[in-house]
Amino acid sequence: MRCAPTGFVALLLADDRWSNDACSVLNRYILRYPKIDFFHSSRQIIDEVDRPISSVHRSQSHVAIDDFKRGSPVKHLLCWRTDEALACGGLDESLNSVWPDDYDLPWTMAEHGAMFKAISECLYYYRDHRECYRLTTHLPLDIHKREIARIMEKHNVDAPSIRNFIAEADRSYLRQCLYRSSFDQWLKEKLKYDIRRGWREEYR
């Protein structure tokens, strides 16, 4: 962000895709809504060969700070005002790969008064695959849980709510984690564990 020559920046994770018209749609919204600091679009899940495996998940029209306590109300494609994000401290690089960009940053910006706007168009294609390394699956479960707790503690969420949030995540999307710990990862790699056998979420 410190090197960006533009007033807004947007996020594309390494194994995902933007729609072909993502930049033009973003530019149109930026010009139409000059007071907005953070745009977020609808999205769809695709597999390793670009086949859709979900319906289009519509962007949430209203965003409130308390929404973040239950998970991020803003989903990819994420596009935010550069100087506004930097004024809040930018990305928290102390967080270990879990949600510093798509959970902690928009939450921080919301706390600093940023204005959010949903984009109805589907601009982002989020890829669920098991063919190679992926943070969601390959980062051990204990790291995911620890970093989620750190983000929520940073935003003054009480301990019982954090435990409930992590317990719910453990019953749902965190089941995608291939390894429970670094030791479990080392052991499974030694035993040539087939990562394609990992649990897959059933998308709506």
C-alpha positions in Angstrom: 0.0 0.0 0.0 2.9 2.4 0.8 4.1 2.0 -2.8 0.7 2.2 -4.5 0.3 5.2 -6.8 -3.5 5.0 -6.8 -6.1 6.2 -4.3 -7.5 2.7 -3.9 -6.0 -0.8 -3.8 -7.7 -4.2 -4.1 -6.8 -7.7 -3.1 -6.4 -10.8 -5.2 -5.2 -13.9 -3.4 -2.7 -16.0 -5.3 -4.9 -18.9 -6.4 -8.1 -16.9 -7.0 -9.5 -14.9 -9.9 -11.1 -11.6 -10.6 -13.9 -11.2 -13.1 -12.8 -9.8 -16.5 -14.6 -6.5 -15.8 -13.5 -6.2 -12.1 -11.3 -3.1 -12.6 -13.9 -1.2 -14.7 -16.7 -2.0 -12.2 -14.5 -0.9 -9.3 -13.6 2.3 -11.1 -17.2 3.0 -11.8 -18.2 2.6 -8.2 -15.3 4.7 -6.9 -16.4 7.6 -9.2 -20.0 7.2 -8.3 -19.6 7.0 -4.5 -16.7 9.4 -3.7 -17.4 9.2 0.1 -17.0 5.4 0.3 -13.7 4.1 1.8 -14.2 0.3 1.4 -16.0 -1.6 -1.4 -16.8 -5.3 -1.3 -18.4 -7.4 -4.0 -20.4 -10.6 -4.5 -18.3 -13.8 -5.1 -18.5 -17.4 -6.3 -16.5 -20.5 -5.4 -14.7 -22.3 -8.1 -12.6 -25.5 -8.2 -9.0 -26.1 -9.4 -10.1 -25.9 -13.1 -12.4 -22.9 -12.8 -15.7 -24.8 -12.6 -18.3 -23.1 -10.3 -19.0 -25.2 -7.2 -21.4 -22.7 -5.6 -24.0 -20.2 -6.4 -23.1 -16.5 -6.4 -22.8 -15.3 -2.7 -24.2 -11.8 -2.6 -22.4 -9.0 -0.8 -23.9 -7.8 2.5 -25.6 -4.5 1.9 -25.2 -3.1 5.4 -22.0 -3.3 7.5 -21.8 -2.5 11.3 -18.9 -2.8 13.6 -20.6 -5.4 15.8 -21.0 -7.7 12.7 -17.3 -8.4 12.8 -17.6 -10.2 16.1 -19.5 -12.9 14.3 -17.1 -13.0 11.3 -16.3 -10.6 8.5 -19.4 -9.1 6.9 -17.3 -8.0 3.9 -16.1 -10.6 1.5 -13.9 -10.6 -1.6 -13.5 -8.7 -3.8 -12.1 -6.1 -1.3 -11.1 -2.7 -2.4 -10.2 0.1 0.0 -9.0 3.7 0.2 -5.2 3.6 0.4 -4.5 6.5 2.7 -7.4 5.6 5.0 -6.0 2.1 5.5 -2.5 3.5 6.1 -3.8 6.0 8.6 -5.2 3.0 10.6 -1.8 1.3 10.5 -2.1 -0.7 7.4 -2.0 -4.5 7.5 -1.0 -6.0 10.9 2.1 -7.9 9.8 2.4 -9.5 13.3 -0.5 -11.8 12.4 0.6 -15.1 11.0 -1.1 -15.5 7.7 -4.7 -15.8 9.1 -7.0 -13.0 8.0 -4.8 -9.9 8.4 -6.1 -8.5 5.1 -9.7 -9.7 4.8 -10.8 -9.7 8.5 -8.6 -7.6 10.7 -8.0 -4.7 8.2 -11.7 -4.0 7.4 -12.6 -4.4 11.1 -9.9 -1.8 12.0 -11.0 0.5 9.3 -14.6 0.2 10.5 -13.5 1.1 14.0 -11.9 4.2 12.5 -15.0 5.4 10.8 -14.6 4.0 7.3 -17.7 3.9 5.1 -18.5 0.7 3.4 -20.4 0.0 0.1 -21.6 -3.4 -1.2 -21.0 -4.1 -5.0 -23.8 -6.4 -6.2 -21.8 -7.7 -9.2 -19.8 -10.9 -8.8 -16.2 -9.7 -9.2 -14.4 -12.4 -7.3 -13.9 -16.2 -7.9 -12.6 -17.9 -4.7 -10.8 -21.1 -5.5 -11.2 -24.3 -3.3 -8.6 -26.8 -4.4 -6.5 -29.7 -3.0 -3.9 -29.9 -5.8 -1.2 -27.8 -4.2 -0.4 -25.6 -1.2 -3.2 -23.4 0.1 -3.2 -21.4 3.3 -6.8 -22.5 4.3 -5.9 -26.2 4.2 -2.1 -26.4 4.8 -1.7 -24.0 7.7 -2.1 -26.2 10.8 -5.3 -26.0 12.7 -3.7 -24.8 16.0 -2.2 -21.8 14.1 -5.6 -20.9 12.7 -7.2 -21.0 16.1 -4.4 -19.0 17.8 -4.5 -16.2 15.2 -8.3 -15.9 15.1 -8.1 -15.5 18.9 -5.4 -12.8 18.6 -7.5 -10.8 16.1 -10.6 -11.0 18.3 -8.6 -10.1 21.4 -7.1 -7.1 19.5 -10.7 -5.9 18.9 -11.7 -6.3 22.6 -14.0 -9.3 22.1 -14.6 -11.1 25.4 -13.1 -14.5 26.1 -16.4 -16.6 26.1 -17.4 -15.1 22.7 -13.9 -15.9 21.3 -14.2 -19.5 22.5 -17.7 -19.9 21.0 -16.6 -18.4 17.7 -13.6 -20.8 17.4 -15.7 -23.8 18.5 -18.2 -23.0 15.7 -15.4 -22.5 13.2 -13.9 -25.9 14.3 -17.2 -27.6 13.4 -17.4 -25.9 10.0 -14.8 -24.4 7.7 -11.8 -25.2 9.9 -12.4 -28.9 9.1 -10.6 -28.1 5.9 -7.3 -28.0 7.7 -5.2 -31.0 6.7 -3.0 -30.9 9.8 -3.9 -30.4 13.5 -0.4 -29.1 14.4 3.1 -28.7 13.0 4.0 -32.2 14.3 0.9 -33.7 12.7 1.9 -32.0 9.4 5.5 -33.4 9.7 4.1 -36.9 10.4 1.6 -36.9 7.6 4.2 -35.7 5.1 6.5 -38.5 6.2 3.7 -41.0 5.7 2.9 -39.5 2.2 -0.5 -38.4 3.2 -2.7 -37.7 0.1 -3.8 -34.1 0.6 -6.7 -34.6 -1.9 -8.5 -36.7 0.8 -9.0 -33.5 2.8 -12.5 -32.5 3.9 -14.4 -30.2 1.5 -17.1 -27.8 2.4 -20.5 -28.3 0.8 -21.2 -24.9 -0.8 -24.7 -23.6 -1.3 
